Each structure stands twice: as C-alpha cells, then as structure tokens.
Amino acid sequence: RFVGSLLRMPAYVKFFLLLILVVGLAWSALYPSIASSPCTGDCRLSDVRRRQGVAVNLSCIPPGMRLAKALGDLKMAVLGENDIISQSLFKNHHWEVTSLEEMAAMARTTLPESGTFLHIGANLGYYSLLFADRGFQVLAIEPMARNQQALEGSLCLNPHLREQVTLLPLALGAPWEVACRCVIRSASYSSNVGNGFLQCGNASCKDDDSNCQVTEVISLDRVLEQHPVQSVDVVRIDVEAHECQVLAGGGSLFSRYRPKFLQVETAWLNTSKCVAAAAEQHRYRTFRVMSSTVMVAEEFVVPELVKLGENMWV
C-alpha cells in the first residue's frame, strides 16, 4: 500500500523526498556519529560535535566562555572579548610564543627533554597545556576562579593531558603575607579580566564585584613541600607585580631543584631588581625579553643563542 501511494505521488513530491534522502546520506558521511566522548566528568554525549574532523565536546566549555583552537590539536576554553589573552588565542591560536623551542631560545638555552613545568600565574593555562602536550608534568598555580574554570574546561577538551596537570587554586606570596587577608582583582574590567592583581592587608571586594575574590595565599616553599616532585626544570612566573614576593617565599626552588631556566614578568614596579638579585645569588644569567626577564642557570647557557639574542627578543 505504501509503495502504491508513493508511485501515485506527483513528480515534484518524489523529487523533494529524493533530495531529502540524498542530503541525509551526505550529512551522515561527512559527520558520522561519535561512539565515545573525548571528555570526562559530567560531559554528555549528546553535546559532542564534530568540527573539522576533530571531536569536540561542547559541554566542556563553561558558561559564558568559548572554544578556541590553540597550537597543534590543542583546544581551549577561553573568555570573551574583554580579555587580551583570550582574544589572541581565539583569533591567532597562540599567546606570545608559537613553540616551546621559541621560549627556550629566548632564555639562550634549549628545552629539557622532559621533567616538570612550574606555572605560577597560570591564567588560562596556555603554557601549561603546551608543556603537558610535550610530555612534561605540570604544576599550574592560579588563584582566579574564572581562569581555573577555563583551564578545567581545556583539560576536559584535551582529556589525554588531564593526568599530567595539577591545578592548585591559590595564590603565592611572601612568608609575611600568608596570615594576611588577600584579594585578587582583575587588572582591567573592560579589556583584561583574566589578569589579576593580588592585594594583601586591608583589601576587600564589593559584594557585586564578579572580578574580585578573596584568595588563599601560601609560600612557594610550602607548595613544593606539599606537592613534591622529582625535579623542577622550567618555571614561568607572571603574577602582575607580585613576582618579588613569590621569590621571597621560594628559596627551595633554587637550593633543592635549580631549574634550567625561568621566565619572570618584570614589567611592574621594581620586580627587575629582585629578579637580578636572585639571579646573582643563585648563579643565573639574565636576559631581557620584552616585558619579562629570563633567568638561565649558568651551566646551561648556549653561547650561539646569546649572540643570536643580541638582535632578537628585546
């Protein structure tokens, strides 16, 4: 009966049904169903989509954030247009460097083959993900809740990296700041919400200020005691004018681990002076790279890269 009804249909109806069948078959070929989710935790299979041949679980992305493709096959959850780093990742697919070799060359040395990357002020976790993707263990320290959510979302998008990244939701400070009340506030509410300035003492947040929060502060020495690792090989510190306090509470970083090189932001206040003092005390050479100072252990400096750096990375 069905076949008879189909044969009696007008030609244009038959053509329309045939067109629907062809489009359906083509769609199934281009976007096959996904048997398993690339995500862990609360991710739902119904949210899994396929974009450009790569499975993407959209439920990994926290509310109000968006998906960005970083270097290689890395996918990241990033903030909106009111955040500089997010804008760069969303539009250019990288932030500051396009490879870890470039980062090491700035320090006039080479990248260790493996080890532990200590990321203080992890922000959205771009460098953390790059090092984890290279096989490093990562200690990512980030006090801002919004950035923590973004990094957790990125680990959900890249579940093969989850076991390599330990995210610590706290701020680092000097020993004398540990007992203080501290808040962290966005550097700019309009263009840089992911960068936070830490204030300790009488600082407070307004009840309706979503860009400010109270945060726990401990010393770097305490972190390394609570989360022991075999080595600390590369360090990046970017904490908006609080770098000196981090170094003041982290003597064991040099006495016990002696990283091959560190990249420390020195754009604010007198941070370049305390970095230079730490370098002299622990036998590191320093090189200025844009808004940062890189410290490289004397025994790891590559002379050819020192000469090359005279005309680059300034």
C-alpha positions as CSV (number, residue, x, y, z in Angstrom):
1,R,0.0,0.0,0.0
2,F,2.8,2.4,0.9
3,V,4.7,1.7,-2.4
4,G,1.5,2.2,-4.3
5,S,0.9,5.6,-2.6
6,L,4.5,6.6,-3.4
7,L,4.1,5.8,-7.0
8,R,0.9,7.9,-7.3
9,M,2.6,10.9,-5.8
10,P,3.2,13.9,-8.1
11,A,6.7,14.1,-9.6
12,Y,7.7,17.2,-7.7
13,V,6.9,15.4,-4.4
14,K,9.0,12.4,-5.4
15,F,11.9,14.8,-6.3
16,F,11.6,16.5,-2.9
17,L,11.7,13.2,-1.0
18,L,14.7,12.0,-3.0
19,L,16.5,15.3,-2.3
20,I,16.0,14.8,1.4
21,L,17.3,11.3,1.2
22,V,20.4,12.4,-0.7
23,V,21.1,15.2,1.8
24,G,20.7,12.9,4.7
25,L,23.1,10.4,3.3
26,A,25.7,13.1,2.6
27,W,25.4,14.5,6.1
28,S,25.9,11.1,7.6
29,A,29.0,10.6,5.6
30,L,30.6,13.9,6.5
31,Y,29.5,13.9,10.2
32,P,29.4,10.3,11.4
33,S,28.1,9.6,14.9
34,I,30.7,9.6,17.7
35,A,30.8,6.4,19.7
36,S,32.5,7.8,22.7
37,S,33.1,11.2,24.3
38,P,36.5,12.8,24.3
39,C,35.7,14.3,27.6
40,T,35.5,13.0,31.2
41,G,33.5,14.0,34.2
42,D,30.0,15.4,33.6
43,C,30.3,15.8,29.8
44,R,27.3,14.5,27.9
45,L,27.4,12.5,24.7
46,S,24.5,14.5,23.3
47,D,26.8,17.6,23.3
48,V,29.6,16.0,21.3
49,R,30.0,17.6,17.9
50,R,32.5,17.1,15.1
51,R,34.3,20.1,13.8
52,Q,36.8,19.9,11.0
53,G,37.2,16.2,11.7
54,V,38.0,16.7,15.4
55,A,35.6,15.5,18.1
56,V,34.7,18.4,20.4
57,N,32.6,18.1,23.5
58,L,30.9,21.5,23.8
59,S,29.7,20.8,27.4
60,C,33.4,21.0,28.4
61,I,33.2,24.8,27.8
62,P,32.0,26.7,31.0
63,P,29.0,29.1,30.6
64,G,30.0,32.4,29.1
65,M,33.2,31.1,27.6
66,R,34.0,30.0,24.0
67,L,36.1,27.4,22.2
68,A,39.5,28.3,20.7
69,K,41.9,26.2,18.8
70,A,45.4,26.6,20.0
71,L,48.7,25.2,18.6
72,G,48.6,21.7,17.1
73,D,45.5,19.8,18.1
74,L,45.0,21.6,21.4
75,K,41.6,23.1,22.1
76,M,41.0,25.6,24.8
77,A,38.1,27.2,26.7
78,V,38.7,31.0,26.7
79,L,37.0,34.1,28.0
80,G,35.2,36.8,25.9
81,E,36.3,39.9,24.1
82,N,37.2,41.7,27.4
83,D,40.3,39.5,27.9
84,I,43.6,40.1,26.0
85,I,44.9,36.5,26.2
86,S,41.5,35.0,25.2
87,Q,41.3,37.3,22.1
88,S,44.8,36.3,21.0
89,L,44.0,32.6,21.4
90,F,40.7,32.9,19.7
91,K,42.0,34.9,16.7
92,N,45.7,33.9,16.4
93,H,45.6,30.5,18.1
94,H,48.6,31.3,20.4
95,W,49.8,33.7,23.1
96,E,53.3,35.2,23.0
97,V,55.1,32.1,21.6
98,T,54.3,29.7,18.9
99,S,56.5,26.9,20.3
100,L,58.3,25.8,23.4
101,E,61.6,25.9,21.5
102,E,61.0,29.7,21.0
103,M,60.5,30.1,24.7
104,A,63.8,28.3,25.4
105,A,65.7,30.2,22.8
106,M,64.6,33.4,24.5
107,A,66.5,32.1,27.5
108,R,69.5,31.4,25.4
109,T,69.3,27.7,26.1
110,T,67.5,24.5,24.9
111,L,64.3,22.9,26.2
112,P,64.7,19.9,28.5
113,E,63.5,16.6,27.0
114,S,61.2,16.0,29.9
115,G,60.6,17.0,33.5
116,T,58.3,19.3,35.5
117,F,57.0,22.7,34.4
118,L,56.0,25.1,37.3
119,H,53.5,27.6,36.1
120,I,52.9,30.4,38.6
121,G,50.1,32.6,37.5
122,A,48.8,30.1,35.0
123,N,45.9,32.3,33.8
124,L,44.0,30.2,31.1
125,G,46.8,27.6,31.1
126,Y,48.2,28.1,27.6
127,Y,51.8,27.4,28.6
128,S,50.7,24.6,30.9
129,L,48.9,22.8,28.1
130,L,51.9,23.3,25.7
131,F,54.2,21.6,28.3
132,A,51.8,18.9,29.1
133,D,51.3,18.1,25.4
134,R,55.1,17.8,25.2
135,G,55.1,15.2,28.0
136,F,56.0,17.3,31.0
137,Q,54.3,17.1,34.4
138,V,52.8,20.5,35.2
139,L,52.1,22.3,38.5
140,A,49.7,25.1,37.5
141,I,49.0,27.7,40.2
142,E,46.1,30.1,39.5
143,P,44.0,31.9,42.1
144,M,41.3,33.4,39.9
145,A,38.2,31.2,39.9
146,R,37.2,32.2,36.3
147,N,40.6,31.1,35.0
148,Q,40.5,27.9,37.0
149,Q,37.2,27.0,35.3
150,A,38.6,27.8,31.9
151,L,41.7,25.6,32.5
152,E,39.5,22.8,33.8
153,G,37.4,23.2,30.6
154,S,40.5,22.9,28.5
155,L,41.6,19.7,30.3
156,C,38.1,18.4,29.6
157,L,38.6,19.2,25.9
158,N,42.0,17.5,26.0
159,P,41.4,14.6,28.3
160,H,44.8,12.9,27.4
161,L,46.5,15.7,29.3
162,R,44.5,15.7,32.5
163,E,46.7,13.3,34.4
164,Q,49.8,15.5,33.7
165,V,48.4,18.8,35.0
166,T,47.9,19.5,38.7
167,L,45.9,22.7,39.1
168,L,46.3,24.5,42.5
169,P,43.6,27.1,43.2
170,L,45.7,29.5,45.3
171,A,48.0,32.5,45.2
172,L,51.7,32.6,46.1
173,G,53.1,35.3,48.3
174,A,55.9,36.1,50.7
175,P,56.0,34.4,54.1
176,W,54.8,37.5,55.9
177,E,51.6,37.6,53.6
178,V,50.5,34.1,54.5
179,A,48.4,35.2,57.5
180,C,47.0,38.3,55.8
181,R,43.6,38.7,54.2
182,C,44.3,38.9,50.4
183,V,42.1,39.5,47.4
184,I,42.8,39.3,43.7
185,R,41.1,41.7,41.3
186,S,41.1,41.9,37.5
187,A,43.7,44.3,36.0
188,S,41.1,45.8,33.7
189,Y,37.4,45.0,33.8
190,S,37.0,46.1,30.1
191,S,40.0,44.5,28.4
192,N,42.0,42.3,30.7
193,V,39.7,40.4,33.1
194,G,41.8,37.3,33.2
195,N,44.9,39.1,34.6
196,G,44.7,39.6,38.4
197,F,46.5,41.9,40.8
198,L,46.9,40.5,44.3
199,Q,46.5,42.8,47.3
200,C,47.1,41.8,50.9
201,G,46.3,43.6,54.1
202,N,43.2,45.7,54.3
203,A,42.0,44.8,50.8
204,S,38.3,43.8,50.2
205,C,35.9,43.1,47.4
206,K,32.5,44.6,46.9
207,D,29.6,42.1,47.1
208,D,28.5,42.6,43.5
209,D,32.1,42.6,42.0
210,S,32.5,39.4,40.0
211,N,36.0,40.4,39.0
212,C,37.3,40.3,42.6
213,Q,37.6,37.5,45.1
214,V,39.3,36.6,48.4
215,T,42.0,34.0,47.9
216,E,44.3,31.8,49.9
217,V,47.9,32.8,49.9
218,I,50.8,30.4,50.7
219,S,54.5,30.4,50.0
220,L,56.2,28.6,47.1
221,D,58.3,26.6,49.6
222,R,55.1,25.3,51.1
223,V,53.7,24.3,47.7
224,L,56.8,22.4,46.9
225,E,56.7,20.7,50.3
226,Q,53.0,19.7,49.9
227,H,53.4,18.7,46.2
228,P,56.8,17.1,46.0
229,V,58.2,16.5,42.5
230,Q,61.5,14.8,41.4
231,S,62.6,18.0,39.5
232,V,61.5,21.5,38.6
233,D,63.0,22.1,35.2
234,V,61.3,25.2,33.7
235,V,59.4,27.9,35.5
236,R,57.2,30.8,34.4
237,I,56.1,33.5,36.8
238,D,53.5,36.1,35.8
239,V,51.7,37.5,38.7
240,E,51.3,41.2,38.0
241,A,53.9,42.9,40.3
242,H,53.9,40.1,42.9
243,E,56.9,38.3,41.5
244,C,59.3,39.5,44.2
245,Q,57.0,38.2,47.0
246,V,56.9,34.8,45.2
247,L,60.7,34.6,45.0
248,A,60.9,35.7,48.7
249,G,58.9,32.6,49.7
250,G,60.6,30.2,47.3
251,G,64.2,29.7,48.3
252,S,63.9,25.9,47.9
253,L,63.2,26.3,44.2
254,F,66.9,27.1,43.7
255,S,68.5,25.3,46.6
256,R,66.7,22.0,46.0
257,Y,65.7,21.9,42.4
258,R,67.7,24.5,40.4
259,P,65.5,24.9,37.3
260,K,67.3,25.1,34.0
261,F,65.6,28.4,33.2
262,L,62.8,30.7,34.4
263,Q,60.8,33.3,32.7
264,V,59.6,36.1,35.0
265,E,57.5,39.1,34.2
266,T,59.3,42.2,35.2
267,A,57.1,44.9,33.7
268,W,55.9,46.4,37.0
269,L,57.4,48.3,39.9
270,N,60.9,47.1,40.9
271,T,60.5,43.4,40.0
272,S,63.5,43.5,37.7
273,K,65.8,44.4,40.7
274,C,64.7,41.5,42.9
275,V,65.0,39.1,39.9
276,A,68.5,40.3,39.2
277,A,69.4,39.8,42.9
278,A,68.0,36.3,42.8
279,A,70.0,35.5,39.7
280,E,73.2,36.8,41.2
281,Q,72.7,34.8,44.4
282,H,71.9,31.5,42.7
283,R,74.3,31.8,39.7
284,Y,71.9,32.5,36.9
285,R,72.4,34.7,33.9
286,T,69.6,37.1,32.9
287,F,68.3,38.4,29.6
288,R,65.6,40.9,28.9
289,V,62.8,39.6,26.7
290,M,60.1,42.1,26.0
291,S,58.2,42.6,29.3
292,S,60.0,39.7,31.0
293,T,63.4,38.7,32.3
294,V,64.6,35.2,31.6
295,M,67.0,33.5,34.1
296,V,69.1,30.6,32.9
297,A,71.4,28.5,35.0
298,E,75.0,29.4,34.0
299,E,75.9,25.9,33.1
300,F,73.0,25.7,30.5
301,V,73.7,28.9,28.6
302,V,74.2,28.3,24.9
303,P,76.7,30.9,23.5
304,E,75.4,30.7,20.0
305,L,71.9,31.7,21.3
306,V,73.4,34.5,23.3
307,K,74.9,36.1,20.2
308,L,71.6,35.5,18.3
309,G,69.6,37.1,21.0
310,E,71.5,40.4,20.7
311,N,69.3,41.3,17.7
312,M,66.1,39.5,18.8
313,W,63.6,39.2,21.7
314,V,64.1,42.7,23.1
